Amino acid sequence: MTVSTIEHAFEVARSGEVADFEELKRRLKADGCRAVDALLAPRSIRGHLAAICAATFPAAQAAPSPRRP
C-alpha cells in the first residue's frame, strides 16, 4: 500500500529527523514525494507540521548550547 505525500510528511515530522518545515519539504522531495509544495501549501497543514517538527526535533541538534567560561 502506498503512503500519500501528506501521510509521509506527518510520519517524517514525527520522526524527529527534521528541524523545521523547510527541511521537511526538502526531505519529502528527496524521498520522491510528488506535488510537495502544492499539497503542503494550506496554512493549517504548514502550521501543524512546523509545530510537530519543533516539538520532536531534539533541542541539542537544533542549536548548539552556549559555552560558559
N, C-alpha and C positions, 0 to 999 in steps of 0.2 A: 504494500500500500504506500502511495506517495504522500509525503507530507507537504502541505501547502507552504508558500513563502511566509505567510503570516504566522502559521504554526511554528515554522522553523525559527522565525525571528524571536518568538517568545521563548522557545527552548534555549537558543543561544544567549538571550538576555539573562535568563535564569541560571545559566551555567557559571556565571561569574568570570567568564573569559574575556569580556569586552568592557571597557571603561565607560563608554558613552554611546549615544545614538549614532554618531557618525562612524565610529569604529564598528558598530553593529552592522550598519549598511555595507561597509567595505567587506566585512566577513561574509555576509549573505551573498554578495556578488561573487566573491572568491569561491564560495561553495556551489555556485552555479544556479542560484535562485534567479528567477526571471521577474521583470517588472517591479523590482525592489522599490525604486523611487515612487512609482505610482501607487503601489499597494500600501506603502507606509506614509503616504502624504497626509492623510487626515490627522488633524491636530490631536485628537483623542488617542489615537494609536501611538503617535510620536511621544506624547506625554507619558503614557503608560510604560512604553519600552524604555524611555530615558530614566524613569523612576526605578524600574527594575534593575537596569544596568548599574545605577548609582548605589542601590541597596545591596547588590550581590557582589560587586567588584571589590576585592579586598582593599582596604584603605592603604595598606602598606605598598601596594602596587600603584595606586592612584597618584600618590605624591610622596616624595621622599621626606622623611621626618627631619626637622632641623637639628643640627648638631649643637650641642652645648659645650662650651669650653670646660 
